Amino acid sequence: MDTVAVDCLILGGGLSGLWLLNVLRNAGYSTLMIHDDRELGGLQSLNSAGLVHGGWRVGVNLLNRREQLQDMPALWENCLRGSGLLDLRGVTILSPEQHLWSPGDWRSRANLLLAAANTAGKVRRLGRDHFPGLLRGSGFSGDVYSLEHPVLDAVSLLEVLAKPHLDCIYQAGQQDVHIQTDDLHVSKAVFIRKGKVQLRIHPRQVFLTAGAGNAALLQDIGVNRPLMARRPIHMVCVQQPDLPAFYGHCYSENRRPRLTITTHTHANGDRLWYVAGGVAEEGVSRDETLQIQAVKAELKTLLPWQNLQGARFRSFLIDRIYPLESLPWQPAEAFVRPFGNNWLVWPTRLVLAPNAGRQVLAGLAEHRFEPSLPQPENLPMERTRPGRPLWDKL
């Protein structure tokens, strides 16, 4: 059996794991990543809408002004310019801004005004001449605000994060990975047994970044109490060659968006709307037929001038993963908890991945953990390949 030693081992190759891989290697730690699928990225990360959003403004006293959700957009924008913690200049920016909009009735306008006033970030009301193309229809009589936070192509983000470190990213299913841990949750070795591959890894620190897969990994290290919550969402894709590009949130009768639309490109070149918001959250109890009917009804009500004749509709469920102790409607920071030399990491949303990285570095510094081992190379394991979102496969 081959044996290697490494400062850090990351189990899970979604956004949080890839961000952490960059942060750790940049800090000088030898690091390996093992992902449980041949396609790098993970279900939740690959199918992210790519929204960089600071959430709602919150009081300083409530959060004691640690780095929080509302601080994240500025951090991301620095990285996208190449002047931040990581250089993300290669990431495709789908839109430099998002839009908040409402139907024309007074209640919806009032809720939109409240949302605009309480959304963290630079928000400004737009005159009709500056409305996005989708909302310039003669039938639209509502209000529109601009939120200067970008929308990213999640696949390109994952590829940019992975590209400098492809030499240390490997594939092995969770059934092929066993963590040897003592009663204090200190992991002494990780065994990879897959076909002819028999490998023992001695990591000084282990990071669990496998999203939903963390539940099984926690059991493997002897943490048997429930720590994870699933919050599914029933997403709908609308595919049509000439759909207008739009990135916006519709506010109506509730504080949360009634409908969120982002625009992406299908593998065949067609435009594709990715529909989230209240209709997607409420749709988890509906089958695909009923969910598509619900989304069609919402689009007809809110955007009656948009011709969707011949558009193709598809839907799928995505599990969003949260720690049980969090408030899933507004997690203020990533969830990072040590168990011995194992670190449980859930960013809870795309925008908080940098916060997870900073918490990890702060925790390692607190434990005076310094780089000491060389980077292992050319392990006898399979490599991963870039993943694709579900809408390209349906």
Secondary structure as UniProt FT lines:
FT   STRAND          2..11
FT   HELIX           15..26
FT   TURN            27..28
FT   STRAND          31..35
FT   STRAND          39..40
FT   HELIX           43..46
FT   HELIX           60..63
FT   TURN            64..65
FT   HELIX           69..71
FT   HELIX           72..81
FT   TURN            89..90
FT   STRAND          93..95
FT   STRAND          98..101
FT   HELIX           106..118
FT   STRAND          123..125
FT   HELIX           128..130
FT   HELIX           133..136
FT   TURN            138..139
FT   STRAND          144..147
FT   STRAND          151..152
FT   HELIX           154..162
FT   HELIX           163..168
FT   STRAND          169..171
FT   HELIX           174..176
FT   STRAND          177..181
FT   TURN            183..184
FT   STRAND          187..194
FT   TURN            195..196
FT   STRAND          197..208
FT   HELIX           211..213
FT   HELIX           214..220
FT   TURN            221..222
FT   STRAND          228..240
FT   TURN            241..242
FT   STRAND          248..250
FT   STRAND          259..265
FT   TURN            267..268
FT   STRAND          271..276
FT   HELIX           278..281
FT   HELIX           282..285
FT   HELIX           288..302
FT   TURN            304..305
FT   TURN            309..310
FT   STRAND          312..323
FT   TURN            324..325
FT   TURN            328..329
FT   STRAND          335..339
FT   TURN            340..341
FT   STRAND          342..346
FT   HELIX           350..352
FT   HELIX           353..366
FT   TURN            367..368
FT   STRAND          385..386
FT   HELIX           390..392
//
